[in-house]
Amino acid sequence: MIWPKNIAPFDIHVVPINAKKQEQVELAEALTQNLEAAGYSVLVDDRQERPGVKFADSDLIGLPVRVTVGKKASEGIVEIKLRKTGETIEVMQDEVLNSIQILLQNQED
């Protein structure tokens, strides 16, 4: 299931792959703060679970956008997935907000 953007309980799901890696946790926190400051509601999966469990749960929750913070976190790179189309892109940390805005706007067209 994928919630329509206008009734989803959250706008964006931020998933740090390994909660034991400090750079992933810090990047996830920074992204969450920036996204919330821009008016998005964000759900963060900060559990100590395997990546497969987190992805499976994320798919079940069905939020419109998932931001994955993984092994490229030390370079400031994250993956954005638009759930409706399955489109994924890798972007730098400072491009996340603009990228999500563009992806969501294109989804409405």
Biopython code that builds the backbone (N, CA, C, O; Angstrom):
import numpy as np
from Bio.PDB.StructureBuilder import StructureBuilder

atoms = [
    (1, "MET", "N", (0.834, -1.176, 0.000)),
    (1, "MET", "CA", (0.000, 0.000, 0.000)),
    (1, "MET", "C", (0.880, 1.241, 0.000)),
    (1, "MET", "O", (1.927, 1.285, 0.647)),
    (2, "ILE", "N", (0.432, 2.239, -0.736)),
    (2, "ILE", "CA", (1.117, 3.524, -0.746)),
    (2, "ILE", "C", (0.065, 4.596, -0.488)),
    (2, "ILE", "O", (-0.873, 4.767, -1.267)),
    (3, "TRP", "N", (0.238, 5.314, 0.616)),
    (3, "TRP", "CA", (-0.705, 6.368, 0.979)),
    (3, "TRP", "C", (-0.649, 7.488, -0.054)),
    (3, "TRP", "O", (0.439, 7.866, -0.490)),
    (4, "PRO", "N", (-1.802, 8.026, -0.452)),
    (4, "PRO", "CA", (-1.783, 9.253, -1.241)),
    (4, "PRO", "C", (-1.188, 10.374, -0.373)),
    (4, "PRO", "O", (-1.396, 10.419, 0.839)),
    (5, "LYS", "N", (-0.463, 11.252, -1.012)),
    (5, "LYS", "CA", (0.250, 12.303, -0.288)),
    (5, "LYS", "C", (-0.669, 13.127, 0.611)),
    (5, "LYS", "O", (-0.265, 13.528, 1.703)),
    (6, "ASN", "N", (-1.901, 13.386, 0.165)),
    (6, "ASN", "CA", (-2.783, 14.273, 0.925)),
    (6, "ASN", "C", (-3.395, 13.634, 2.167)),
    (6, "ASN", "O", (-3.953, 14.352, 2.997)),
    (7, "ILE", "N", (-3.311, 12.293, 2.331)),
    (7, "ILE", "CA", (-3.858, 11.668, 3.541)),
    (7, "ILE", "C", (-2.831, 10.812, 4.297)),
    (7, "ILE", "O", (-3.174, 10.173, 5.292)),
    (8, "ALA", "N", (-1.590, 10.798, 3.836)),
    (8, "ALA", "CA", (-0.551, 10.014, 4.506)),
    (8, "ALA", "C", (-0.316, 10.562, 5.921)),
    (8, "ALA", "O", (-0.351, 11.775, 6.128)),
    (9, "PRO", "N", (-0.076, 9.672, 6.892)),
    (9, "PRO", "CA", (0.162, 10.140, 8.258)),
    (9, "PRO", "C", (1.461, 10.937, 8.401)),
    (9, "PRO", "O", (1.585, 11.774, 9.295)),
    (10, "PHE", "N", (2.419, 10.676, 7.524)),
    (10, "PHE", "CA", (3.671, 11.434, 7.445)),
    (10, "PHE", "C", (3.966, 11.662, 5.969)),
    (10, "PHE", "O", (3.476, 10.920, 5.118)),
    (11, "ASP", "N", (4.756, 12.674, 5.662)),
    (11, "ASP", "CA", (5.132, 12.952, 4.277)),
    (11, "ASP", "C", (6.326, 12.121, 3.831)),
    (11, "ASP", "O", (6.375, 11.635, 2.702)),
    (12, "ILE", "N", (7.292, 11.966, 4.739)),
    (12, "ILE", "CA", (8.583, 11.387, 4.376)),
    (12, "ILE", "C", (9.024, 10.392, 5.436)),
    (12, "ILE", "O", (8.854, 10.620, 6.634)),
    (13, "HIS", "N", (9.594, 9.281, 4.974)),
    (13, "HIS", "CA", (10.144, 8.269, 5.875)),
    (13, "HIS", "C", (11.664, 8.295, 5.726)),
    (13, "HIS", "O", (12.183, 7.988, 4.653)),
    (14, "VAL", "N", (12.372, 8.653, 6.772)),
    (14, "VAL", "CA", (13.835, 8.670, 6.776)),
    (14, "VAL", "C", (14.315, 7.378, 7.420)),
    (14, "VAL", "O", (13.954, 7.056, 8.552)),
    (15, "VAL", "N", (15.142, 6.639, 6.667)),
    (15, "VAL", "CA", (15.595, 5.328, 7.127)),
    (15, "VAL", "C", (17.129, 5.273, 7.136)),
    (15, "VAL", "O", (17.751, 5.056, 6.096)),
    (16, "PRO", "N", (17.736, 5.471, 8.321)),
    (16, "PRO", "CA", (19.175, 5.223, 8.420)),
    (16, "PRO", "C", (19.381, 3.705, 8.469)),
    (16, "PRO", "O", (18.800, 3.021, 9.312)),
    (17, "ILE", "N", (20.194, 3.196, 7.577)),
    (17, "ILE", "CA", (20.362, 1.746, 7.444)),
    (17, "ILE", "C", (20.982, 1.116, 8.685)),
    (17, "ILE", "O", (20.527, 0.067, 9.140)),
    (18, "ASN", "N", (22.005, 1.740, 9.227)),
    (18, "ASN", "CA", (22.700, 1.163, 10.372)),
    (18, "ASN", "C", (22.746, 2.186, 11.505)),
    (18, "ASN", "O", (23.549, 3.120, 11.478)),
    (19, "ALA", "N", (21.888, 2.003, 12.488)),
    (19, "ALA", "CA", (21.791, 2.946, 13.602)),
    (19, "ALA", "C", (23.045, 2.946, 14.480)),
    (19, "ALA", "O", (23.174, 3.788, 15.369)),
    (20, "LYS", "N", (23.968, 2.009, 14.241)),
    (20, "LYS", "CA", (25.220, 1.985, 15.005)),
    (20, "LYS", "C", (26.290, 2.865, 14.364)),
    (20, "LYS", "O", (27.306, 3.163, 14.993)),
    (21, "LYS", "N", (26.069, 3.282, 13.122)),
    (21, "LYS", "CA", (27.040, 4.135, 12.424)),
    (21, "LYS", "C", (26.686, 5.594, 12.688)),
    (21, "LYS", "O", (25.645, 6.087, 12.254)),
    (22, "GLN", "N", (27.560, 6.259, 13.396)),
    (22, "GLN", "CA", (27.303, 7.629, 13.833)),
    (22, "GLN", "C", (27.043, 8.579, 12.674)),
    (22, "GLN", "O", (26.170, 9.440, 12.778)),
    (23, "GLU", "N", (27.781, 8.447, 11.567)),
    (23, "GLU", "CA", (27.580, 9.377, 10.444)),
    (23, "GLU", "C", (26.185, 9.221, 9.828)),
    (23, "GLU", "O", (25.607, 10.195, 9.346)),
    (24, "GLN", "N", (25.647, 8.002, 9.843)),
    (24, "GLN", "CA", (24.301, 7.790, 9.322)),
    (24, "GLN", "C", (23.256, 8.400, 10.252)),
    (24, "GLN", "O", (22.302, 9.030, 9.795)),
    (25, "VAL", "N", (23.437, 8.214, 11.535)),
    (25, "VAL", "CA", (22.497, 8.772, 12.514)),
    (25, "VAL", "C", (22.516, 10.300, 12.461)),
    (25, "VAL", "O", (21.463, 10.938, 12.467)),
    (26, "GLU", "N", (23.703, 10.878, 12.410)),
    (26, "GLU", "CA", (23.818, 12.339, 12.371)),
    (26, "GLU", "C", (23.212, 12.920, 11.100)),
    (26, "GLU", "O", (22.532, 13.944, 11.148)),
    (27, "LEU", "N", (23.456, 12.269, 9.962)),
    (27, "LEU", "CA", (22.902, 12.749, 8.705)),
    (27, "LEU", "C", (21.376, 12.622, 8.710)),
    (27, "LEU", "O", (20.678, 13.522, 8.244)),
    (28, "ALA", "N", (20.865, 11.522, 9.229)),
    (28, "ALA", "CA", (19.414, 11.325, 9.313)),
    (28, "ALA", "C", (18.786, 12.407, 10.197)),
    (28, "ALA", "O", (17.729, 12.942, 9.863)),
    (29, "GLU", "N", (19.425, 12.727, 11.309)),
    (29, "GLU", "CA", (18.909, 13.768, 12.197)),
    (29, "GLU", "C", (18.925, 15.137, 11.523)),
    (29, "GLU", "O", (17.965, 15.900, 11.635)),
    (30, "ALA", "N", (20.012, 15.445, 10.825)),
    (30, "ALA", "CA", (20.116, 16.737, 10.134)),
    (30, "ALA", "C", (19.057, 16.851, 9.039)),
    (30, "ALA", "O", (18.418, 17.894, 8.899)),
    (31, "LEU", "N", (18.870, 15.788, 8.268)),
    (31, "LEU", "CA", (17.854, 15.790, 7.215)),
    (31, "LEU", "C", (16.461, 15.977, 7.810)),
    (31, "LEU", "O", (15.653, 16.747, 7.290)),
    (32, "THR", "N", (16.191, 15.272, 8.893)),
    (32, "THR", "CA", (14.889, 15.359, 9.544)),
    (32, "THR", "C", (14.618, 16.786, 10.002)),
    (32, "THR", "O", (13.523, 17.306, 9.788)),
    (33, "GLN", "N", (15.588, 17.415, 10.619)),
    (33, "GLN", "CA", (15.424, 18.797, 11.079)),
    (33, "GLN", "C", (15.150, 19.739, 9.903)),
    (33, "GLN", "O", (14.269, 20.596, 9.984)),
    (34, "ASN", "N", (15.904, 19.580, 8.814)),
    (34, "ASN", "CA", (15.720, 20.442, 7.642)),
    (34, "ASN", "C", (14.354, 20.235, 7.005)),
    (34, "ASN", "O", (13.687, 21.200, 6.632)),
    (35, "LEU", "N", (13.937, 18.977, 6.880)),
    (35, "LEU", "CA", (12.646, 18.674, 6.265)),
    (35, "LEU", "C", (11.488, 19.177, 7.122)),
    (35, "LEU", "O", (10.511, 19.717, 6.603)),
    (36, "GLU", "N", (11.603, 18.998, 8.432)),
    (36, "GLU", "CA", (10.554, 19.483, 9.331)),
    (36, "GLU", "C", (10.495, 21.012, 9.329)),
    (36, "GLU", "O", (9.411, 21.592, 9.396)),
    (37, "ALA", "N", (11.653, 21.659, 9.253)),
    (37, "ALA", "CA", (11.685, 23.117, 9.192)),
    (37, "ALA", "C", (11.026, 23.628, 7.913)),
    (37, "ALA", "O", (10.512, 24.746, 7.876)),
    (38, "ALA", "N", (11.044, 22.804, 6.863)),
    (38, "ALA", "CA", (10.416, 23.172, 5.593)),
    (38, "ALA", "C", (8.928, 22.829, 5.571)),
    (38, "ALA", "O", (8.248, 23.072, 4.574)),
    (39, "GLY", "N", (8.422, 22.262, 6.673)),
    (39, "GLY", "CA", (6.999, 21.999, 6.769)),
    (39, "GLY", "C", (6.562, 20.567, 6.517)),
    (39, "GLY", "O", (5.366, 20.279, 6.513)),
    (40, "TYR", "N", (7.509, 19.669, 6.306)),
    (40, "TYR", "CA", (7.166, 18.261, 6.090)),
    (40, "TYR", "C", (7.061, 17.537, 7.428)),
    (40, "TYR", "O", (7.758, 17.873, 8.385)),
    (41, "SER", "N", (6.187, 16.547, 7.483)),
    (41, "SER", "CA", (6.143, 15.675, 8.658)),
    (41, "SER", "C", (6.995, 14.451, 8.323)),
    (41, "SER", "O", (6.860, 13.861, 7.251)),
    (42, "VAL", "N", (7.867, 14.083, 9.250)),
    (42, "VAL", "CA", (8.879, 13.060, 8.983)),
    (42, "VAL", "C", (8.804, 11.954, 10.027)),
    (42, "VAL", "O", (8.706, 12.213, 11.226)),
    (43, "LEU", "N", (8.852, 10.721, 9.547)),
    (43, "LEU", "CA", (8.954, 9.543, 10.403)),
    (43, "LEU", "C", (10.362, 8.995, 10.244)),
    (43, "LEU", "O", (10.809, 8.740, 9.126)),
    (44, "VAL", "N", (11.064, 8.812, 11.357)),
    (44, "VAL", "CA", (12.437, 8.292, 11.320)),
    (44, "VAL", "C", (12.446, 6.882, 11.904)),
    (44, "VAL", "O", (11.929, 6.646, 12.996)),
    (45, "ASP", "N", (13.037, 5.955, 11.166)),
    (45, "ASP", "CA", (13.182, 4.584, 11.650)),
    (45, "ASP", "C", (14.562, 4.452, 12.291)),
    (45, "ASP", "O", (15.534, 4.109, 11.618)),
    (46, "ASP", "N", (14.642, 4.722, 13.584)),
    (46, "ASP", "CA", (15.919, 4.688, 14.292)),
    (46, "ASP", "C", (16.103, 3.394, 15.083)),
    (46, "ASP", "O", (16.902, 3.334, 16.017)),
    (47, "ARG", "N", (15.355, 2.361, 14.698)),
    (47, "ARG", "CA", (15.446, 1.080, 15.410)),
    (47, "ARG", "C", (16.753, 0.354, 15.088)),
    (47, "ARG", "O", (17.373, 0.591, 14.051)),
    (48, "GLN", "N", (17.149, -0.517, 15.980)),
    (48, "GLN", "CA", (18.339, -1.349, 15.806)),
    (48, "GLN", "C", (17.930, -2.640, 15.079)),
    (48, "GLN", "O", (18.007, -3.726, 15.652)),
    (49, "GLU", "N", (17.502, -2.517, 13.835)),
    (49, "GLU", "CA", (17.058, -3.653, 13.043)),
    (49, "GLU", "C", (17.929, -3.783, 11.802)),
    (49, "GLU", "O", (18.650, -2.858, 11.427)),
    (50, "ARG", "N", (17.845, -4.948, 11.177)),
    (50, "ARG", "CA", (18.564, -5.176, 9.926)),
    (50, "ARG", "C", (17.931, -4.333, 8.813)),
    (50, "ARG", "O", (16.749, -3.998, 8.894)),
    (51, "PRO", "N", (18.697, -3.990, 7.782)),
    (51, "PRO", "CA", (18.143, -3.188, 6.689)),
    (51, "PRO", "C", (16.912, -3.825, 6.038)),
    (51, "PRO", "O", (15.957, -3.119, 5.715)),
    (52, "GLY", "N", (16.917, -5.123, 5.845)),
    (52, "GLY", "CA", (15.774, -5.787, 5.221)),
    (52, "GLY", "C", (14.488, -5.597, 6.010)),
    (52, "GLY", "O", (13.419, -5.411, 5.429)),
    (53, "VAL", "N", (14.591, -5.643, 7.320)),
    (53, "VAL", "CA", (13.424, -5.434, 8.182)),
    (53, "VAL", "C", (12.927, -3.997, 8.033)),
    (53, "VAL", "O", (11.724, -3.757, 7.926)),
    (54, "LYS", "N", (13.857, -3.048, 8.025)),
    (54, "LYS", "CA", (13.473, -1.643, 7.892)),
    (54, "LYS", "C", (12.803, -1.367, 6.546)),
    (54, "LYS", "O", (11.801, -0.654, 6.480)),
    (55, "PHE", "N", (13.362, -1.938, 5.470)),
    (55, "PHE", "CA", (12.764, -1.725, 4.148)),
    (55, "PHE", "C", (11.397, -2.381, 4.050)),
    (55, "PHE", "O", (10.471, -1.796, 3.489)),
    (56, "ALA", "N", (11.258, -3.580, 4.582)),
    (56, "ALA", "CA", (9.968, -4.272, 4.552)),
    (56, "ALA", "C", (8.919, -3.468, 5.333)),
    (56, "ALA", "O", (7.792, -3.294, 4.871)),
    (57, "ASP", "N", (9.294, -2.992, 6.495)),
    (57, "ASP", "CA", (8.365, -2.193, 7.294)),
    (57, "ASP", "C", (8.033, -0.872, 6.602)),
    (57, "ASP", "O", (6.891, -0.417, 6.641)),
    (58, "SER", "N", (9.024, -0.267, 5.976)),
    (58, "SER", "CA", (8.793, 0.980, 5.248)),
    (58, "SER", "C", (7.789, 0.761, 4.122)),
    (58, "SER", "O", (6.901, 1.585, 3.904)),
    (59, "ASP", "N", (7.933, -0.353, 3.410)),
    (59, "ASP", "CA", (6.987, -0.661, 2.337)),
    (59, "ASP", "C", (5.587, -0.874, 2.896)),
    (59, "ASP", "O", (4.603, -0.457, 2.285)),
    (60, "LEU", "N", (5.493, -1.517, 4.050)),
    (60, "LEU", "CA", (4.182, -1.757, 4.660)),
    (60, "LEU", "C", (3.539, -0.461, 5.157)),
    (60, "LEU", "O", (2.326, -0.287, 5.040)),
    (61, "ILE", "N", (4.337, 0.435, 5.703)),
    (61, "ILE", "CA", (3.813, 1.715, 6.194)),
    (61, "ILE", "C", (3.281, 2.534, 5.020)),
    (61, "ILE", "O", (2.233, 3.170, 5.129)),
    (62, "GLY", "N", (3.997, 2.520, 3.905)),
    (62, "GLY", "CA", (3.493, 3.108, 2.668)),
    (62, "GLY", "C", (3.533, 4.611, 2.548)),
    (62, "GLY", "O", (2.676, 5.187, 1.877)),
    (63, "LEU", "N", (4.492, 5.273, 3.169)),
    (63, "LEU", "CA", (4.595, 6.729, 3.038)),
    (63, "LEU", "C", (5.038, 7.092, 1.619)),
    (63, "LEU", "O", (5.733, 6.301, 0.980)),
    (64, "PRO", "N", (4.656, 8.266, 1.109)),
    (64, "PRO", "CA", (4.930, 8.625, -0.280)),
    (64, "PRO", "C", (6.409, 8.715, -0.665)),
    (64, "PRO", "O", (6.774, 8.420, -1.804)),
    (65, "VAL", "N", (7.263, 9.123, 0.286)),
    (65, "VAL", "CA", (8.689, 9.309, -0.015)),
    (65, "VAL", "C", (9.526, 8.630, 1.058)),
    (65, "VAL", "O", (9.251, 8.753, 2.251)),
    (66, "ARG", "N", (10.569, 7.899, 0.606)),
    (66, "ARG", "CA", (11.517, 7.322, 1.559)),
    (66, "ARG", "C", (12.902, 7.894, 1.254)),
    (66, "ARG", "O", (13.343, 7.916, 0.105)),
    (67, "VAL", "N", (13.572, 8.353, 2.302)),
    (67, "VAL", "CA", (14.956, 8.817, 2.193)),
    (67, "VAL", "C", (15.818, 7.812, 2.939)),
    (67, "VAL", "O", (15.687, 7.642, 4.151)),
    (68, "THR", "N", (16.699, 7.148, 2.204)),
    (68, "THR", "CA", (17.564, 6.133, 2.792)),
    (68, "THR", "C", (18.946, 6.714, 3.033)),
    (68, "THR", "O", (19.583, 7.241, 2.121)),
    (69, "VAL", "N", (19.398, 6.610, 4.273)),
    (69, "VAL", "CA", (20.730, 7.075, 4.652)),
    (69, "VAL", "C", (21.576, 5.824, 4.858)),
    (69, "VAL", "O", (21.404, 5.100, 5.839)),
    (70, "GLY", "N", (22.490, 5.579, 3.923)),
    (70, "GLY", "CA", (23.253, 4.340, 3.954)),
    (70, "GLY", "C", (24.745, 4.548, 3.953)),
    (70, "GLY", "O", (25.263, 5.476, 4.573)),
    (71, "LYS", "N", (25.435, 3.664, 3.242)),
    (71, "LYS", "CA", (26.900, 3.642, 3.293)),
    (71, "LYS", "C", (27.559, 4.877, 2.700)),
    (71, "LYS", "O", (28.739, 5.117, 2.959)),
    (72, "LYS", "N", (26.839, 5.667, 1.912)),
    (72, "LYS", "CA", (27.423, 6.884, 1.353)),
    (72, "LYS", "C", (27.191, 8.110, 2.246)),
    (72, "LYS", "O", (27.461, 9.241, 1.842)),
    (73, "ALA", "N", (26.690, 7.873, 3.457)),
    (73, "ALA", "CA", (26.415, 8.983, 4.383)),
    (73, "ALA", "C", (27.674, 9.779, 4.684)),
    (73, "ALA", "O", (27.610, 10.995, 4.862)),
    (74, "SER", "N", (28.814, 9.111, 4.741)),
    (74, "SER", "CA", (30.065, 9.825, 5.038)),
    (74, "SER", "C", (30.412, 10.819, 3.929)),
    (74, "SER", "O", (31.171, 11.761, 4.157)),
    (75, "GLU", "N", (29.855, 10.612, 2.718)),
    (75, "GLU", "CA", (30.068, 11.532, 1.600)),
    (75, "GLU", "C", (28.925, 12.547, 1.510)),
    (75, "GLU", "O", (28.954, 13.442, 0.665)),
    (76, "GLY", "N", (27.919, 12.411, 2.381)),
    (76, "GLY", "CA", (26.771, 13.298, 2.359)),
    (76, "GLY", "C", (25.755, 12.944, 1.287)),
    (76, "GLY", "O", (24.969, 13.797, 0.873)),
    (77, "ILE", "N", (25.761, 11.685, 0.828)),
    (77, "ILE", "CA", (24.859, 11.239, -0.232)),
    (77, "ILE", "C", (23.780, 10.330, 0.348)),
    (77, "ILE", "O", (24.070, 9.431, 1.137)),
    (78, "VAL", "N", (22.531, 10.575, -0.051)),
    (78, "VAL", "CA", (21.404, 9.749, 0.363)),
    (78, "VAL", "C", (20.611, 9.334, -0.873)),
    (78, "VAL", "O", (20.796, 9.879, -1.962)),
    (79, "GLU", "N", (19.727, 8.360, -0.681)),
    (79, "GLU", "CA", (18.860, 7.915, -1.766)),
    (79, "GLU", "C", (17.434, 8.353, -1.464)),
    (79, "GLU", "O", (16.939, 8.155, -0.355)),
    (80, "ILE", "N", (16.786, 8.939, -2.441)),
    (80, "ILE", "CA", (15.378, 9.321, -2.326)),
    (80, "ILE", "C", (14.579, 8.394, -3.223)),
    (80, "ILE", "O", (14.901, 8.214, -4.398)),
    (81, "LYS", "N", (13.527, 7.804, -2.651)),
    (81, "LYS", "CA", (12.653, 6.934, -3.439)),
    (81, "LYS", "C", (11.242, 7.490, -3.398)),
    (81, "LYS", "O", (10.670, 7.692, -2.327)),
    (82, "LEU", "N", (10.688, 7.734, -4.577)),
    (82, "LEU", "CA", (9.299, 8.132, -4.708)),
    (82, "LEU", "C", (8.492, 6.849, -4.833)),
    (82, "LEU", "O", (8.552, 6.166, -5.855)),
    (83, "ARG", "N", (7.744, 6.530, -3.799)),
    (83, "ARG", "CA", (7.096, 5.228, -3.711)),
    (83, "ARG", "C", (6.088, 4.972, -4.824)),
    (83, "ARG", "O", (5.969, 3.841, -5.296)),
    (84, "LYS", "N", (5.366, 5.994, -5.250)),
    (84, "LYS", "CA", (4.312, 5.800, -6.256)),
    (84, "LYS", "C", (4.867, 5.276, -7.576)),
    (84, "LYS", "O", (4.256, 4.418, -8.213)),
    (85, "THR", "N", (6.026, 5.790, -7.988)),
    (85, "THR", "CA", (6.606, 5.395, -9.273)),
    (85, "THR", "C", (7.755, 4.405, -9.115)),
    (85, "THR", "O", (8.135, 3.729, -10.071)),
    (86, "GLY", "N", (8.306, 4.322, -7.905)),
    (86, "GLY", "CA", (9.473, 3.479, -7.686)),
    (86, "GLY", "C", (10.770, 4.151, -8.100)),
    (86, "GLY", "O", (11.841, 3.553, -7.996)),
    (87, "GLU", "N", (10.684, 5.390, -8.569)),
    (87, "GLU", "CA", (11.858, 6.137, -9.002)),
    (87, "GLU", "C", (12.785, 6.399, -7.825)),
    (87, "GLU", "O", (12.336, 6.822, -6.759)),
    (88, "THR", "N", (14.082, 6.147, -8.014)),
    (88, "THR", "CA", (15.061, 6.439, -6.972)),
    (88, "THR", "C", (16.173, 7.297, -7.561)),
    (88, "THR", "O", (16.583, 7.129, -8.709)),
    (89, "ILE", "N", (16.641, 8.216, -6.737)),
    (89, "ILE", "CA", (17.774, 9.043, -7.133)),
    (89, "ILE", "C", (18.704, 9.193, -5.936)),
    (89, "ILE", "O", (18.273, 9.158, -4.784)),
    (90, "GLU", "N", (19.975, 9.360, -6.233)),
    (90, "GLU", "CA", (20.951, 9.676, -5.190)),
    (90, "GLU", "C", (21.258, 11.152, -5.273)),
    (90, "GLU", "O", (21.513, 11.690, -6.351)),
    (91, "VAL", "N", (21.233, 11.806, -4.118)),
    (91, "VAL", "CA", (21.487, 13.247, -4.079)),
    (91, "VAL", "C", (22.380, 13.587, -2.891)),
    (91, "VAL", "O", (22.477, 12.841, -1.917)),
    (92, "MET", "N", (23.015, 14.719, -3.008)),
    (92, "MET", "CA", (23.806, 15.237, -1.898)),
    (92, "MET", "C", (22.858, 15.773, -0.831)),
    (92, "MET", "O", (21.727, 16.157, -1.129)),
    (93, "GLN", "N", (23.320, 15.795, 0.395)),
    (93, "GLN", "CA", (22.527, 16.232, 1.540)),
    (93, "GLN", "C", (21.872, 17.585, 1.312)),
    (93, "GLN", "O", (20.701, 17.766, 1.647)),
    (94, "ASP", "N", (22.604, 18.536, 0.748)),
    (94, "ASP", "CA", (22.052, 19.875, 0.572)),
    (94, "ASP", "C", (21.059, 19.981, -0.588)),
    (94, "ASP", "O", (20.457, 21.036, -0.789)),
    (95, "GLU", "N", (20.882, 18.892, -1.357)),
    (95, "GLU", "CA", (19.929, 18.880, -2.468)),
    (95, "GLU", "C", (18.647, 18.122, -2.135)),
    (95, "GLU", "O", (17.735, 18.058, -2.959)),
    (96, "VAL", "N", (18.568, 17.549, -0.938)),
    (96, "VAL", "CA", (17.439, 16.692, -0.585)),
    (96, "VAL", "C", (16.119, 17.456, -0.612)),
    (96, "VAL", "O", (15.159, 16.996, -1.228)),
    (97, "LEU", "N", (16.055, 18.582, 0.026)),
    (97, "LEU", "CA", (14.802, 19.335, 0.112)),
    (97, "LEU", "C", (14.295, 19.714, -1.274)),
    (97, "LEU", "O", (13.130, 19.476, -1.594)),
    (98, "ASN", "N", (15.153, 20.300, -2.094)),
    (98, "ASN", "CA", (14.743, 20.694, -3.447)),
    (98, "ASN", "C", (14.339, 19.479, -4.276)),
    (98, "ASN", "O", (13.361, 19.535, -5.021)),
    (99, "SER", "N", (15.076, 18.396, -4.152)),
    (99, "SER", "CA", (14.767, 17.185, -4.918)),
    (99, "SER", "C", (13.402, 16.629, -4.541)),
    (99, "SER", "O", (12.628, 16.240, -5.416)),
    (100, "ILE", "N", (13.101, 16.588, -3.257)),
    (100, "ILE", "CA", (11.805, 16.082, -2.813)),
    (100, "ILE", "C", (10.684, 16.990, -3.300)),
    (100, "ILE", "O", (9.645, 16.505, -3.748)),
    (101, "GLN", "N", (10.884, 18.295, -3.219)),
    (101, "GLN", "CA", (9.864, 19.222, -3.693)),
    (101, "GLN", "C", (9.581, 19.014, -5.179)),
    (101, "GLN", "O", (8.423, 19.014, -5.596)),
    (102, "ILE", "N", (10.623, 18.840, -5.973)),
    (102, "ILE", "CA", (10.457, 18.621, -7.414)),
    (102, "ILE", "C", (9.772, 17.286, -7.683)),
    (102, "ILE", "O", (8.854, 17.209, -8.499)),
    (103, "LEU", "N", (10.215, 16.241, -7.001)),
    (103, "LEU", "CA", (9.603, 14.926, -7.205)),
    (103, "LEU", "C", (8.124, 14.923, -6.848)),
    (103, "LEU", "O", (7.310, 14.364, -7.584)),
    (104, "LEU", "N", (7.775, 15.528, -5.747)),
    (104, "LEU", "CA", (6.375, 15.575, -5.330)),
    (104, "LEU", "C", (5.539, 16.452, -6.256)),
    (104, "LEU", "O", (4.378, 16.145, -6.526)),
    (105, "GLN", "N", (6.125, 17.536, -6.739)),
    (105, "GLN", "CA", (5.406, 18.394, -7.666)),
    (105, "GLN", "C", (5.147, 17.660, -8.980)),
    (105, "GLN", "O", (4.054, 17.759, -9.538)),
    (106, "ASN", "N", (6.133, 16.931, -9.472)),
    (106, "ASN", "CA", (5.972, 16.168, -10.709)),
    (106, "ASN", "C", (4.944, 15.054, -10.535)),
    (106, "ASN", "O", (4.270, 14.674, -11.492)),
    (107, "GLN", "N", (4.826, 14.542, -9.340)),
    (107, "GLN", "CA", (3.858, 13.491, -9.057)),
    (107, "GLN", "C", (2.433, 14.002, -9.205)),
    (107, "GLN", "O", (1.541, 13.255, -9.607)),
    (108, "GLU", "N", (2.219, 15.262, -8.885)),
    (108, "GLU", "CA", (0.893, 15.864, -8.982)),
    (108, "GLU", "C", (0.477, 16.096, -10.420)),
    (108, "GLU", "O", (-0.714, 16.084, -10.730)),
    (109, "ASP", "N", (1.454, 16.308, -11.312)),
    (109, "ASP", "CA", (1.142, 16.597, -12.725)),
    (109, "ASP", "C", (0.567, 15.389, -13.432)),
    (109, "ASP", "O", (0.252, 15.461, -14.620)),
]
sb = StructureBuilder()
sb.init_structure("model")
sb.init_model(0)
sb.init_chain("A")
sb.init_seg("    ")
for serial, (resi, resn, name, xyz) in enumerate(atoms, 1):
    if name == "N":
        sb.init_residue(resn, " ", resi, " ")
    sb.init_atom(name, np.array(xyz, "f"), 0.0, 1.0, " ", f" {name:<3s}", serial, name[0])
structure = sb.get_structure()
